[in-house]
Amino acid sequence: MKSSVIVFPGSNCDRDIAVALNKMEFKNQMIWHKETTLPKSDLIVIPGGFSYGDYLRSGAIAGKSAIINEVIKSANAGCLVLGICNGFQILTETGLLKGTLLRNKNLKFINKDVNIKVINNKTKFSSNYKKNQVLKINIAHNEGNYFTNSDHLKDLKNNNLIAFQYCDESGNVNEQSNPNGALENIAGIYNSNKNILGMMPHPERMIDNYVSNTDGINLFSSLLN
């Protein structure tokens, strides 16, 4: 499976996702933001970090970069697209995903492991997980507070487009298990065609028991299937 990771000035998780993809035996290429063409790809990844230093607002400048037009074309043609953390923010800036990521409720940067629940395991990103499976995944963000309007929230619920929700160790979704104030504890969403996933947690950091755990591996193994 061929993958392309888009790299912006300020990206700092591009190598992490490349390590994860290479471990899972994707044929991966790193694509600089100034490129105007994409190689043939089955998966496009927009990694985490602080693209352009998060000036203006997170993902705003990256959403206007040269390569993004090709990402949008590929996404609209059905290519799988994964946006992690800053990548999720960039996807909302481009309009590929609806909603926005606001400042965390405590107005502080958060870097810790949290629990998230798999809400939809019937997608190409999640088929190797069990429905309602609880994962421990790292978050590291300042703007992870997902918000959208009431009509879109209904659409997310009615069409099973919520990918993950923050929860406690037992899978309970509540205010106490919400690290950033996200609406309905939302940690990740799909587009209507379910070929685009945006998520704030970092699955690429959870691929090795020596440094964390392996709760992120099945996202990549699902894609390979």
C-alpha positions in Angstrom: 0.0 0.0 0.0 1.4 3.4 -1.0 1.3 6.3 1.4 2.3 10.0 1.2 3.0 12.1 4.3 2.6 15.9 3.8 5.3 17.9 5.5 5.0 21.6 6.5 7.4 24.0 8.2 6.7 23.3 11.8 5.5 19.7 11.4 7.1 17.7 14.2 5.3 14.4 14.0 6.0 13.7 10.4 8.9 11.3 11.3 6.8 9.6 13.9 4.1 8.7 11.4 6.7 7.7 8.8 8.2 5.3 11.4 4.7 3.8 12.0 4.0 3.5 8.3 7.3 1.9 7.6 6.9 -0.5 10.5 3.6 -1.6 9.0 5.3 -2.0 5.6 3.6 0.8 3.8 5.6 2.1 0.8 5.8 5.7 2.1 7.0 9.0 0.6 7.5 12.3 2.4 6.0 15.2 0.3 7.1 18.8 0.9 4.3 21.4 1.1 5.6 23.4 -1.9 5.1 20.4 -4.2 2.2 20.8 -6.7 1.8 17.1 -7.6 1.3 14.0 -5.5 2.6 10.6 -6.3 0.0 7.8 -6.7 -1.1 7.1 -3.2 -3.6 4.9 -1.5 -3.3 6.9 1.7 -2.4 10.6 2.4 -1.4 11.5 5.9 -1.4 15.1 7.3 0.7 14.8 10.4 0.7 16.6 13.7 2.9 19.5 14.8 2.7 23.2 14.5 2.5 24.0 10.8 3.7 27.5 10.2 4.1 28.0 13.9 0.3 28.0 14.3 0.2 31.6 13.3 -3.2 33.1 12.6 -4.8 29.9 14.0 -3.9 26.3 13.9 -3.8 24.9 10.4 -4.9 28.1 8.7 -1.8 28.8 6.6 -1.2 25.1 5.9 -4.7 24.9 4.5 -3.7 27.3 1.7 -0.4 25.7 0.8 0.4 24.5 -2.7 0.1 20.8 -2.1 -3.4 21.1 -0.5 -5.2 21.4 -3.8 -3.9 18.0 -4.8 -4.8 16.6 -1.4 -8.4 17.9 -1.9 -8.6 16.5 -5.4 -7.4 13.1 -4.2 -9.8 13.1 -1.3 -12.7 14.0 -3.5 -11.7 11.1 -5.8 -11.9 8.7 -2.9 -8.3 8.5 -1.7 -8.0 7.7 2.0 -6.9 10.7 4.0 -5.8 10.7 7.7 -5.3 13.9 9.6 -3.7 13.7 13.0 -3.8 16.5 15.5 -2.6 19.5 13.5 -3.6 17.4 10.5 -7.2 17.3 11.8 -7.1 21.1 12.2 -5.8 21.5 8.6 -8.6 19.2 7.3 -11.2 21.5 8.9 -9.5 24.6 7.5 -9.7 23.1 4.0 -13.4 22.1 4.4 -12.7 18.4 3.9 -14.1 18.0 7.4 -16.7 20.1 8.9 -16.4 21.8 12.3 -13.4 23.5 14.0 -10.9 22.9 16.8 -11.1 25.5 19.5 -8.7 26.3 22.4 -8.7 23.6 25.1 -11.2 24.4 27.9 -8.4 25.1 30.4 -6.6 27.3 27.9 -3.4 25.2 28.4 -1.4 22.9 26.2 -2.2 19.2 27.1 0.3 16.4 26.7 -0.8 13.1 28.3 -2.2 9.6 27.6 -6.0 9.5 27.5 -8.6 6.8 26.9 -10.7 6.9 23.8 -13.6 4.6 22.7 -13.9 3.2 19.2 -17.4 4.3 18.1 -17.5 3.1 14.5 -15.4 0.0 13.6 -17.0 -0.4 10.2 -14.6 1.7 8.2 -11.3 1.2 6.4 -9.6 3.0 9.3 -11.1 1.0 12.1 -12.1 -2.5 11.0 -9.5 -4.3 13.1 -10.8 -2.7 16.3 -13.8 -3.9 18.2 -16.8 -1.6 18.6 -16.6 0.2 21.9 -13.0 -0.9 22.4 -11.1 1.4 24.8 -7.7 2.5 23.7 -5.0 4.4 25.5 -3.6 7.0 23.1 -1.4 10.1 23.6 -2.7 13.6 23.0 -0.5 16.7 22.7 -2.4 19.9 21.6 -3.5 23.4 22.5 -6.6 23.5 20.2 -8.3 20.1 20.5 -11.8 21.3 21.6 -13.9 20.1 18.7 -17.0 22.1 17.9 -19.6 22.1 15.2 -23.2 23.3 14.6 -26.2 21.4 15.8 -27.2 20.2 12.3 -23.8 18.7 11.6 -23.7 17.1 15.1 -27.0 15.4 14.2 -25.5 14.3 10.9 -22.4 12.9 12.7 -24.6 10.9 15.1 -27.2 9.7 12.6 -24.7 8.6 10.0 -22.2 7.0 12.5 -19.5 9.5 11.6 -18.0 9.9 15.1 -14.9 7.8 15.0 -13.7 8.1 18.6 -14.8 9.6 21.9 -12.8 10.4 25.0 -13.8 8.1 27.8 -12.6 6.7 31.1 -10.8 3.3 31.5 -14.2 1.5 31.7 -15.5 3.2 28.5 -17.8 5.7 30.2 -18.1 8.9 28.2 -18.5 11.8 30.6 -17.3 15.3 31.4 -14.6 13.9 33.7 -13.0 12.0 30.9 -13.1 14.9 28.5 -9.6 16.5 28.4 -10.2 19.5 26.3 -13.9 20.4 26.3 -14.7 18.8 22.9 -18.4 18.7 22.0 -19.8 15.2 23.0 -16.3 14.2 23.9 -15.5 13.9 20.2 -11.9 12.8 19.6 -12.2 12.0 15.8 -14.7 12.2 13.0 -15.2 10.9 9.4 -16.5 12.7 6.4 -19.7 11.5 4.8 -17.9 9.0 2.6 -15.8 7.7 5.4 -12.6 8.0 3.4 -11.3 10.9 5.5 -10.5 10.6 9.2 -9.5 13.5 11.4 -8.4 12.8 15.0 -6.7 14.6 17.8 -5.0 11.6 19.5 -1.7 10.3 18.0 -2.0 6.6 17.0 1.5 6.7 15.5 2.9 7.1 19.0 1.3 3.9 20.2 3.0 1.2 18.0 5.7 -0.2 20.3 5.4 -1.5 23.9 9.0 -0.4 24.5 8.0 3.3 24.4 4.3 3.3 24.9 1.8 0.5 23.9 0.4 -0.9 20.7 -3.1 0.5 20.8 -2.5 2.5 17.6 -1.3 -0.4 15.4 -4.8 -1.6 14.4 -5.6 1.7 12.8 -2.7 1.0 10.4 -3.4 -2.7 10.0 -7.1 -1.8 9.2 -5.9 0.4 6.4 -3.7 -2.4 5.0 -6.7 -4.7 4.9 
